[in-house]
Amino acid sequence: MALFTRKSTAATPTTVAEAPAVDPALAALTGVYTIDPAHSSIGFTVRHAMVTNVRGSFGEHEGTLTLDGTDPANSSAAIDVKIASVDTGIADRDGHLVSGDFFDAEKFPLMTFRSTRAEQLGGEAYRVTGDLTIKDVTRPLSIDLEFNGSATDVYGNERVGFEGSADILRSDWGLTWNAALETGGVMVSDKVKLNFDISAIKAAAPQA
């Protein structure tokens, strides 16, 4: 089930084609959703010492998704991530990541994303493009997402789910620390894969 439908602009010589009817089930998903941090994950994977991957996540984040069940261009996303909540499973490494060598979390406590465009790629696949800010650098980022569906949980919350990823070069955001290896190469890859697994709860409709 696709979350969004596309409006047709095709025309015949004598008539203008009408936009396809909107699925009521999809239209019902329209609304503002709050990301549920207890059931969501924002993380990363990066090559370490040229031979293995280190995985980490940010335990504290918040955000909203504004979904339009009839037109993806009207959808948007805003996410704030607390840098100090980074967790790679090793305290010393986490301490290095929040230091001035990397994120400098004391001076720049948040990583933020603000969408500027949303589009359906086909089926359940979507792409959200926006501005990612890390430290004092803001650059465009496109995130490819898969819509996992919607459901009402046991507490009566209406939920939607998305998962996706994006590749970045950390040096584009000023994260340039590294160390050379005796055997050649560097300790930490410049390429980082960002991973998103999002569950969001629909806000109650305002009272008339």
C-alpha positions in Angstrom: 0.0 0.0 0.0 1.6 3.3 -1.1 1.4 6.1 1.4 1.0 8.8 -1.2 -0.6 9.0 -4.6 0.5 11.1 -7.6 -1.8 13.5 -9.4 -1.9 13.0 -13.2 -1.3 15.9 -15.5 -1.8 14.0 -18.7 -4.4 15.3 -21.2 -6.1 14.0 -24.3 -6.8 16.3 -27.3 -10.3 16.8 -26.1 -10.4 16.4 -22.4 -8.1 16.9 -19.4 -7.5 13.7 -17.4 -8.8 13.8 -13.9 -6.5 13.0 -10.9 -7.0 9.4 -9.7 -9.3 9.0 -6.8 -7.6 9.0 -3.4 -7.7 5.9 -1.3 -9.6 6.8 1.9 -7.3 4.6 3.9 -4.3 6.6 2.7 -6.1 10.0 3.1 -6.8 9.0 6.7 -3.1 8.9 7.5 -2.8 12.6 6.9 -1.8 14.4 10.0 1.1 15.3 12.4 3.0 12.5 14.0 5.4 12.6 16.9 8.4 10.3 16.7 8.4 7.7 19.5 12.0 7.5 20.8 11.3 4.4 22.8 10.5 2.5 19.6 12.7 4.3 17.1 16.4 4.2 16.3 18.7 6.8 14.7 22.2 5.3 14.2 25.3 5.0 12.1 27.8 2.5 10.7 31.4 3.5 9.9 34.4 1.4 8.8 37.1 1.1 11.6 40.8 0.3 10.9 39.9 -0.6 7.3 38.7 -4.0 8.3 35.5 -3.9 10.3 32.4 -1.8 11.1 31.6 0.2 14.2 27.9 0.7 14.9 26.4 3.3 17.1 23.1 5.1 17.9 21.8 8.2 19.5 19.6 7.3 22.4 17.9 10.8 22.8 16.1 12.3 19.9 12.8 13.9 19.1 10.9 15.0 16.0 7.7 15.3 14.1 6.5 14.0 10.7 3.8 15.9 8.9 2.2 13.5 6.4 -0.2 14.3 3.5 -2.0 11.1 2.4 -2.8 12.6 -1.0 0.4 14.5 -2.0 3.9 13.7 -0.8 5.1 17.2 -1.7 3.1 18.5 1.2 4.8 16.2 3.7 7.7 17.2 5.9 10.0 16.1 8.7 11.9 17.7 11.6 14.3 15.8 13.8 16.6 16.9 16.7 19.3 14.5 17.9 21.2 14.9 21.2 24.8 14.3 20.4 25.8 13.5 24.0 23.5 10.5 23.9 25.8 8.7 21.4 26.3 5.0 22.3 28.7 2.6 20.5 29.0 0.2 23.4 32.4 1.5 24.6 32.4 4.4 27.0 35.9 5.7 26.0 35.0 5.7 22.4 31.8 7.6 23.1 33.7 10.1 25.1 36.0 10.7 22.2 33.1 11.2 19.8 31.5 13.9 21.9 34.9 15.7 22.4 36.3 18.5 20.3 38.0 16.0 18.0 34.6 15.0 16.6 31.2 16.4 17.5 32.2 18.9 20.3 28.9 18.2 22.0 29.4 20.8 24.7 29.5 23.6 22.1 27.1 21.9 19.6 24.7 19.8 21.5 22.3 19.0 18.7 22.3 17.4 15.3 19.2 18.6 13.3 17.4 17.7 10.1 14.8 19.9 8.5 13.2 18.6 5.3 12.7 20.7 2.2 11.2 18.2 -0.2 9.4 14.8 -0.1 8.7 12.5 -3.1 7.4 9.1 -3.8 9.9 6.9 -5.8 7.5 4.1 -6.4 5.5 1.6 -4.4 6.5 2.0 -0.7 9.7 3.8 -1.5 10.1 7.6 -0.7 12.9 10.1 -0.6 13.0 13.0 1.9 15.5 15.8 1.1 16.5 18.5 3.6 19.2 20.3 5.5 21.4 18.3 8.0 23.2 20.4 10.5 26.2 19.0 12.4 28.3 21.4 14.5 28.0 24.7 12.7 27.8 23.2 9.2 24.5 22.8 7.3 24.4 20.8 4.1 21.7 19.1 2.0 20.9 15.4 2.6 18.6 13.0 0.9 17.2 10.0 2.9 15.7 7.0 1.1 12.9 5.6 3.2 10.6 2.5 3.0 7.1 2.9 4.4 6.5 0.0 6.7 2.8 0.6 7.2 0.4 1.9 9.8 -1.4 0.3 12.7 -3.3 1.1 15.9 -1.4 -0.2 19.0 -2.8 -1.8 22.1 -3.1 1.7 23.7 -5.1 3.1 20.9 -2.3 5.1 19.3 -2.3 5.4 15.6 1.3 4.6 14.4 3.2 4.8 11.1 6.6 3.2 10.5 9.5 4.1 8.2 13.0 2.8 7.8 15.8 4.0 5.6 19.4 5.1 5.3 21.7 7.7 3.7 25.5 7.8 3.1 27.5 10.9 3.9 31.1 12.0 4.0 31.7 13.1 7.6 34.4 15.6 6.4 31.6 17.5 4.6 30.4 18.5 8.1 33.8 19.2 9.5 34.3 15.9 11.2 37.9 15.3 10.0 39.8 13.7 12.9 41.7 10.6 11.9 44.9 8.6 12.6 47.1 6.8 10.1 47.7 3.1 10.4 51.2 1.6 10.1 49.9 -0.8 7.5 48.4 2.0 5.4 45.0 3.6 5.4 43.3 5.4 8.3 41.6 4.5 11.6 38.2 5.9 10.7 36.5 5.9 7.3 35.3 9.3 5.9 32.1 7.5 4.6 29.4 7.0 7.2 26.0 5.3 6.7 23.2 6.9 8.7 20.3 4.5 9.6 16.8 5.4 10.5 14.1 3.1 12.0 11.2 5.4 12.9 7.9 4.7 14.7 5.7 7.8 15.0 2.4 8.4 16.8 -0.4 10.5 15.3 -1.4 13.5 17.3 -5.0 13.9 18.4 -7.1 16.0 16.1 -7.8 19.5 17.6 -11.1 20.0 19.2 -13.6 22.0 17.2 
